[in-house]
Each structure stands twice: as structure tokens, then as C-alpha cells.
Amino acid sequence: ARQQAENALAQHQAEMAKMQSANYKVVHGDSLWRISGKSEIYGNPYEWPLIYKANHDKIKDADLIFPGQVFAINHSASAADIAAAVKHAKTRGAWSLGKVEASDKAYLAQ
């Protein structure tokens, strides 16, 4: 019984580590909104700023991502981080390609 419990614990820890370090490869037609809305990612499109923040070194403009890019997906964000991401998504304003919005810069600075 002890060995089974240890095996189950090791398996659980491995699964948790895998979830916390998940990656997503962008395909044609994707947007941060669509990616974050996928059930295997966050299941909430308003959480797209979490992807943006975790990958700001790869994403020049949150409105413009490219097929083939690989983004880290943060599955261990705190409730406060999630709330800040959703607030940013809901108050960001209109998008424009090729320009980093001031509100995005402010969000990244948090």
C-alpha cells in the first residue's frame, strides 16, 4: 500500500510539473484570445494577458502573433494575477496591428 501511495504521489507531482510548464504552438487563425479560451489552456478568453505577460519577449504586439511561435502557458498564476489579466483584457480598449498599446505596456510593468 505504501508503494502504491508513493507511486501515486510521484505521478501527481509529475503531472503538476507538466501542467505548470505547458507550451502551446500557434497555428494559423490563432489569437491570444482564442488560445486562452481553449479548455485545455484557461477556458476563459479574458485571461489572454497571462499568455502575453509570460511570453512578452516573443510577442512584440499582443494583437499580432504568428503560426509556429511557441508560447509558455502559466498554469500556476495566482488569483490576483488572473484578476489583473481579466481586468486588463476588459479595459484595454481597441486593438491596432503593429502598435504596442500603452495599456499593454502598463500591464507588463505590473
C-alpha positions, 0 to 999 in steps of 0.5 A: 500500500505504501508503494502504491501511495508513493507511486501515486504521489510521484505521478501527481507531482509529475503531472503538476510539473507538466501542467505548470510548464505547458507550451502551446504552438500557434497555428494559423487563425490563432489569437491570444484570445482564442488560445486562452479560451481553449479548455485545455489552456484557461477556458476563459478568453479574458485571461489572454494577458497571462499568455502575453505577460509570460511570453512578452519577449516573443510577442512584440504586439499582443494583437499580432502573433504568428503560426509556429511561435511557441508560447509558455502557458502559466498554469500556476498564476495566482488569483490576483494575477488572473484578476489583473489579466481579466481586468486588463483584457476588459479595459484595454480598449481597441486593438491596432496591428503593429502598435504596442498599446500603452495599456499593454505596456502598463500591464507588463510593468505590473 
